[in-house]
Amino acid sequence: MVCIERKLIGARSMLALNFLTVTDAFTRDITHITDKPASLNVHVRGKVVNWEPHYMIAHDDGRRDLVMVHTVSWLMGKTEEHAVYKRDLVDAMAVAARRAGFGFRLVTDEQVYVQPRLANARMLRRHLPSFGTSDGHVAALEALSGLPKESCVADLQTCLGKPFDAFVLAIQLDWLGHLRLDRRTLFSRASSFVKI
């Protein structure tokens, strides 16, 4: 289970948990995530198969996607013939999703386990800001206003002084949308950021 926007979402594997962690950390236009939405019938090679999507993700522009989270080895199958069937099944899922008014995404481990993105997403989740405004957030926002548009965590720490940890506050301000840490590198006390 992972908590996204005060709602518990089921994660039946570490891959699904990491997918949800990355999605929650870096996708800002999500309005709703549903675990195990209603199943659909898909037509594969002349047969009707009941398909249960893993997630339905709604975005603020009205787009809704049905999402499957699997490993590449699931997609490749045990034999070449099985791999061809799996690709036909995925194509049928996409067609069924479109007919039902949804987009479709197959997310694999190769897309989820991208570093340093996954490590940064975990770091963001570890330092989620609490609800309400803390003294640290107020101090960080005041210090941030005196910094140039492109700056770094070390400069924020210099402006804040010793009572606060600029690294944790920078991560929280990223989460809250006040700055954007450089996602091309592993988040650290030397990370650069851009004010938003």
N, C-alpha and C positions, 0 to 999 in steps of 0.2 A: 504494500500500500504506500501511496505517496499523497501528501496533502498539497493540493493546488487551490489557491484562492479559498481556503477554509473548507474545501470539499475533499473527502478521501476518494482516491481513484485507485482501482485495483491494478496491481502489477504482478503478473503470474510468473515472471522470470526476471533475472537481473538485466537482461536486454531490454525488456519493457520498462523496468524501473529507470534505467539509464536514459531511454528514449524520453520518458516523461520528465526526467530531471532536466535534460537539455532543452526540451520544448518549453517547459515552464521558465527556465532561465533566460532564454533568448528570443522567444516569440511573444511579442507584446500585443498582438492584435486578437488574441484568443478571448472569446467571451464565455465559452462553455466547453467542457470535455465530458463525454458520457462513456462510461465503461460498459462494454458489451451492449451496444445498441441492438435494436430489433434485427433479427436474422432476415436474410433475403434468399430467394431461390436463384441459383445460377445454372445456366445451360452449358454443360461441358461435353463435347463430343456426343451430342444427342441424348444425354442424360441430364436429369434435373438433380442438383445437389443443394442441400441446405447449407448456406454460408453464414457464419456468425463473425461479423467484424470485431476486431479487438476494441477499437475506439471510434467515436464520432467527435470530431473537433469542429466547433463553430467559430467563425471569425467575425470581427466587427463589421466587415463589409457585406455580411450576409452569406458568404461562402461556407459550405459545410462539407467536410471530407470524412469519408470512411477510411480508417487506417488499419492496416495489418502490420504487425511487427514480427519478423522472422529472421532466422539466420540465413546466410547465403547457402549453407549446406542443405537447409530445408528446400530452398528453391532449386538446387541442383539435383536433388533426389539421389537415390542409391544407384540407379542405372541411367543410361542415356534416355531410354524410353520413359522412365519415370520423370526425368527432368523435363522432357517435352510435355508430358501431361501437366506438370506443375506450372509451366509457362502458359499452357492453354487455360488452366484453372485461374491463374492471375488475370489473364485477358478477360475471361468470363466475369470475374469479380468486378473489373473496371466497367464492363458493359452494364452489369446489374446495378452498380452504384449510379451510373449516369441515368439509367432509366428511372431510378428512384429519386433523382434530383440531387445527387451528391457528387462530389469529386472523389477520387480514389488515390490512395498512397500506399505503396508497399515500402516499408522502411526495413532495411537490413542492418546487420551488425557492422558492415563496412561504412554505413552512414552514421551510426551512433558512436562507435568507438574511434572518433577522430580527436586527436590530441593537438593542441592543448584545450580544445573546446570543451570536452567532457570534464577535464580537471577543473576548468574555470567554472563550469556550471555547478559542479559539486561545491566549489568554494563559495559561489554566490548563495547556494541553498544553506550552507553551513552558517552563514552570517546574515540570514534574513533579518530585516529590520522588524522590531516589534511594532505592534499597532500603536498609533499615537506618535507624537513628536518628542524625542528625548533631548536632553541638554546637548548631547553629542551631535545630534543632527542639526540643531540650531547653530552650534558653534562651527560645524563643518560647512554649513551653507553660508555663514558669514565669511569664513575664511576663503571659501570658493569664490565668492564675489570679488575678492581682491586679487585673484590669480588670473593670468592670461588665459585665453580660450584653450590653448594647448599647454598642459602642465603635467605634473607627475605627483605620485603619492608622497614622495619625499618633500616636495615643496608644500603640499598640503599639511604634512606633519610639522614643518617648520612654522607655518602660520598658526597651527593649533596649539603647539607647545606640548608639554608632557602629560597633562591630565587626560588626553584622549588618544586613542589609537587610530591614526589616519588611514591605515590599511583597511581595517574593519569598516570604518565610516565610508571610505571610498567605495567599497563593495556594496554597502547599503545604499549609497547615493546613486550608484549605477542601477541597482535594482529599482529604486524609486524614480529613475529617469532624469536625474539632475546632471549626470556626467556619463561618459561612455569610456570604460577602460579598454585598452588595446587588447583585442581578442586574439591577435596573432601570436601572442606570447603568453606564457604561464603567468597568472596574476601573482604579483609580489609587491614588496614595499618599494621597488624601483619601477613599477608599472607606470606608463604614461597614460594620460586620459585627455579627452576633449570635453569641454563643458557643453551642455545642451541647452 
